[in-house]
Amino acid sequence: MAEPGGYPAHATMDPMASHTYETVVTWTGNLGTGTSGYREYGRDHEVAAAGRSVIPGSSDPAFRGARDRWNPEQLLVASLSQCHMLWYLHLCAEAGVVVIDYVDEAVGTMTEHGDGGQFTEVVLRPRVTVADPEMTGTAIRLHERANRSCYIANSVNFPVRHEPAVIAAAVRI
């Protein structure tokens, strides 16, 4: 059964299903002389996909990037946070837990070494408000299931930790 817009009502349960994601990254930082020197080019770029708004990107300001543009490290942390939230909301809906608010202040830690670096961990700190105080225990437990289900968290080689907080709304809906 399809929802409005032609999207399937739920994801496939085929264990062999494969999905492809296409993006286009275009460097826009040529300041006139290309990469003639380390300080002679901008790190600005655009991240695009068919039918989507363009994301203005750059490198982290520590690496000569623009402060007002998204950097790849932020996008990785955001991807982990989004994936966890979407799985969590799905699991809550299935379990009858009514979530009325969700905010995650996620933090990723990257360590430089030699010519590169790597993320050492990402900590997700979702703050969830549920409608019914009797569901707070279930709401807390569902974070672990969401972590196990998240495709992005299952694809990285560093720990993704969770520090969730769940409160009940002052007024039940």
N, C-alpha and C positions, 0 to 999 in steps of 0.2 A: 504494500500500500504506500502510495506517495503522499507526501505533505505538500502544501502550496509551494510552488516554485519547482516542482518535479523532484525534490530530494527524497530519498528513501525514508520511510518512517523510522527505521533503525538501521544500524550498521549490519553488514553481513556477518554471519556467524561461521562463514567458511574459513577453516583454519589455514587454508592455502591462499586466501585472497591477497592480492597485491595491489598497492596503490602507488601512483606516480604523482609527484609534485614538481611542477615546472616553474622556475623563476628566471628573471633576466636581471643581471646586475650590470649596470653601465657606469663606467668611471666618468666623472664630470670634472675632475680636478686638474686637467691640463691647463697650466697657467701660461702657456705659450711656448715652452721649450720641452714639453714632455717630461720624462724622467731623467733630464740631463744632470741632475744632482739631487741628493736626499732632501734638501730644503727647497728645491725648485718646482715641486709639484704638490698639488692639494690632494688630500685623501678623500674628498667628497665623491659620492657615488649615489646612484638611485637603485632601489630594489623594487622590482615590478613583477606583476603576474597578470595574466589576462583578466580583465574585468575588475581589477582591484585598484585602490588608490596607491600611488607611488609612495614609498617610504624613503625619506631623505636619510642617507647613511654617510658615515665617515668613520675614521678610526677614533679610538679613545683619545681625549685631549692629551693624555700622557705620551701618545705616539703621534703628535702633531695633527690631531684631528679637530674637527669643529665641535664646540660645546653644544650647539643647538641642533645636532643631528644624532640619530640613533647609531650606536656602534654595534658590531657583531656580538660583543660580550653581553651587552644589555639585551639584545634580541634572543640570545641563548637562554638567559635567565627568564625572560618574559615567556619564551616558548615552554619552558618547564612549568612555570606558574600557570599558564593558560591550559596546558594539557591536564595538569592535576585538577584544576577547577572544573573543567568540562567533564572529566570522568566522575569527580566527586558529586557534582550536581545531578548527573545521570543516575548514579548509585543511590543518592538521597531520594530522588523521584521514585525509583523502583521500590525503595524500602518504606515509603510513606513519610519520609522526613521532609517537612516543608521548610525550605531555606528561604528567608526573606531578605538576607543581605550577606555579601561575601566580599571581603577585601583581603588581598594578600600582599604583604610588603616583603617580597623575596630579596635575598641577598646572595650573590655569587662571589666566590673568592678565587682569584687567579694568581698564580705565582709565576714570575719570570725566571728563566734559567737559560744561560747560554744565548743562543740565537732565537729562542722561542719561549714557550711557557705552556702552562696547562691549568685548567680549572682543578681545584682541589676539593671543592664542595659547593653545593648550592643549598641554602636553607630557605624553605618555604614557611611563611608565618601567616597562614590563613586565619582570619577572624570571621567567624560565621555566626549569624543570628538565625535561630530557628523559631518557628511559631509556637511550638509546644515544649514546655520544660521537660516533659517525660521523654522526649526524643534526644536529649543532649548526649546521653551515653552512646546511643547508636550513631549519632552524628560524629562523635569523636572517633569511634571505631572505623567508620567508613573511609577515613583518610588513609588508613593502611591499605585497604582494598583499592582505592584510587591510585595510590602509588604503584601497586603491583600491576595495575591495568594501563598506566600511562605509557604510551609508545615512546615518547621522548625520553622519559626517565629510564626506560629499559634500553635505550640506545647509547647512553653516555657511560664513560668509564670512571666516573667519580661519584661519590655518595650524594644523594639528594635526600636531605633530612627534612623533617617536618616538625614544626612547633605550633600545632593548631590550638585555637581557643574557640570554644562554642558557648554561646550564651542564649538564653531564651528571651524572646521579645517581651517587653513590659506589658504589652497588650496582645492577647492571642487574637489571631485573625480567623 
